[in-house]
Amino acid sequence: MSNTQENKENQKSKKEHSNVKWFIEVFIITFILSMIFSYISANGVSHLNLISAIIILILVITVGIFFDIIGVAVTVANEDEFHAKATKKVKGSKDSIKLIRNAPKVANICADVIGDICGVLSGAISALISMKMTEQFGLHIDLQFLLSALVAALTVGGKAVGKGIANNKSTEIVHAVGIVLNKFTKK
């Protein structure tokens, strides 16, 4: 076997190992976060009044949309724009470059992990709100279908609008995230 063939096989093996490692990391992170947030939302929201529960639901939907916007912005942003900013020592530029270079993982965490967790949470919270409304107002209809449809429409519609924003303002969005990350990175 030639050296080039051996190198290609080694690179393929490393990539497969990296993909398996990433799958395991994302699986564990998602599992733990889902358990924590589901527990908090189920127990926390069930003890809140109706208005507070609706506010929490809107907040969860908004967080899902917000992180989806970040995920899309990172995948479409142009790294070259941040190199110029980095040479001028603009805060957050280097962190923005790291985000773009890791776009698949960042998009996976933002859009899939956080976005899907928010989707599951919003479904659970809407079920709790439906039960609260039925009990509080003495209704004899199942509101869950209507509330689930409303939550889905808000989420999908919000993400559709968000994707347009992310495509048009990707540099600004990634830079804003880079600035936030810069405050937490070690110097």
C-alpha positions, 0 to 999 in steps of 0.5 A: 500500500502506498503512503498516499493511500495509507494517509487517506485511510488514516484521515478517513479513520480520524474523521469517522472517530471525530464524528462518533465522538461528536455524536456522543458529546451532542447526545450526552449534552442534549440528554442532560439539558433536556432532562434538566429543562423538562424537569424545571418547566414541568414542575415550575410551570405547573405551579405558576399562574396562567399569565406567568406560564404563557410568558414562560412559553413565549420566552421558550419559543423566542429562545428557540428562534434566537438560537436558530438565527445564530445557527444560520448566521454562523453557517452563512457568514464570511470569515474574510470580513472578520480577518480585517476586523481582527487585524484592527483588534476589534473585540469579538473578531477572533471569536467570530472567526472561531465560530465560523470555522466551527460552523457545523458544530455551532449550528448543530448546538444552536439550531438543533440542540437548543432549538429542539429542546425549546421545541419539546419544552414549548410542547410540554408547557403548552400542554400544561397551559391547556390543562390550566385553562381548561380547569380555570375556565371550566371548559369542556373542550380539549384546547391542546390541539389548538394551543399546539398548532399555535405554538408550532405556527409561532415557532416555524413562522418565527424561524422562517423570519429569523432565517431571512434576518440571519442571511441578511445580517450574518456578519452583525449577528456573528460579530455580536455573538463573538463579542459576547463570547469574548467576554467569557474567553480567557485572555 
